Amino acid sequence: MKFIKFLLRIMGTWFLGIAVVFLIRDIILSQNLGAISFLSFSQTWNDLHSSSWLAISNFLSNLSWPNTLNDISLFIISLPAWVVLGVLGTIMLFVGRKKSGNNTIEIN
């Protein structure tokens, strides 16, 4: 269990770091365009590795999910990449956090 929590903390930290990089990239892109612009998670994934994005998009379209899950997956891939990775990294850090043994306040 300790090793899984350790892995979650490491992966969460990496995801947050990558989210910051994507946020900085979107800020620089917005400055170059002269307007606020964020690339979606799907567009970022397609730019980085188009063949894997094509495989995942085909996989998601062939699933017989209920319409609600289909709408949720479409909503998630339409968000900016830094939001998706930031939320995922934060959840991983929260789940993998160490519980402190001493939760008392000491007053002198």
Secondary structure as the mmCIF struct_conf table of DSSP 4:
data_model
#
loop_
_struct_conf.conf_type_id
_struct_conf.id
_struct_conf.beg_label_comp_id
_struct_conf.beg_label_asym_id
_struct_conf.beg_label_seq_id
_struct_conf.end_label_comp_id
_struct_conf.end_label_asym_id
_struct_conf.end_label_seq_id
HELX_RH_AL_P HELX_RH_AL_P1 LYS A 2 LEU A 33
TURN_TY1_P TURN_TY1_P1 GLY A 34 GLY A 34
BEND BEND1 ALA A 35 ALA A 35
STRN STRN1 SER A 40 SER A 40
HELX_RH_AL_P HELX_RH_AL_P2 PHE A 41 LEU A 48
HELX_RH_AL_P HELX_RH_AL_P3 SER A 50 ASN A 62
BEND BEND2 LEU A 63 LEU A 63
HELX_RH_AL_P HELX_RH_AL_P4 ASN A 67 SER A 78
BEND BEND3 LEU A 79 LEU A 79
STRN STRN2 PRO A 80 PRO A 80
HELX_RH_AL_P HELX_RH_AL_P5 ALA A 81 VAL A 95
TURN_TY1_P TURN_TY1_P2 GLY A 96 GLY A 96
HELX_LH_PP_P HELX_LH_PP_P1 ARG A 97 SER A 100
BEND BEND4 GLY A 101 GLY A 101
#
